[in-house]
Every structure is written in structure tokens, then in C-alpha cells.
């Protein structure tokens, strides 16, 4: 497993957390919620891509 994906997820989380706090302090709670949801969706896409690569690897490993 590549450690870069962990750093990408951590960087996205930190950026979204900072942006979320800035938007909440500015009184824009709706936009803060939408950026949080966007961050979750981005991370989910990364994780789904990793799982897809894992299943492809397992499939090629057990081919006869």
C-alpha cells in the first residue's frame, strides 16, 4: 500500500477543517456543511478507487 494516499486524505481533512472553521466564524454554516460534504465525497472517491484496484489485483492473482 502506498503511503501517499494517507497523506492525501490527511491533507484534504486538514484543508476542509480549516475552511469549515473559517466559514462557521463568518456565519456561513450552510456553505461550511457543503464543503465538509464535498471533502467526504472526495475522500470516498479515493477510497473506492483503492478498493477497486485491490479487487483487480485479487482477481488477477487467482486467475487460472
N, C-alpha and C positions, 0 to 999 in steps of 0.2 A: 504494500500500500504506500502510496505517495504521501509524504508529509505536507506537501504543498496545499492539498485540499483542506487540511486542518487550518493552515494559516489563512487561506481564502475565506473560510467560514468565520474564523475569528475576526478578520478584518471587516467583513460585512457586518457582523454583530456589533463591533465597536462603532463603526460608522453610523449604523442605524440607531444605536443607543444615544449617541451624541446628537444626531439630528432630531431624534424623538424628544430629548430634553429641551433642545432649543425651541422646537415648535410648541411644546407644552408651556414653556415660560412666556412665549409670545401670545399665548391664548388661542392657539390653533390646534385644539385637541383632535379635531376630525382629520386634519392633514397628518398629524402625528400617528394616528391609528392607521391611516392608509400607508404611510411609509413603513411602519412596522410590518404590516401585512405584505407589502412588496418585498421586504427583506426576507420574510419567511418563505415566500414563493420562490425567490431566487435561490435560497439555500436548499429548498426541496428539489428544485430542478437539478442542482449539483449532486444531491444525494441519489436521486433517481437515475441520473446518468452513471454514477458509480455502480449502483446495483445492476444496471443493465450490462455494463462491462463485466461485472463479476459473473453474471449468468452466462454471458457469451464465453467467458473463459472456462467455466464449468462444463458447458456444452461441448466445447472443442476438446476438453480433457477426456470426456467419457465417450467420445465418438469411436465407433468400431470400424 
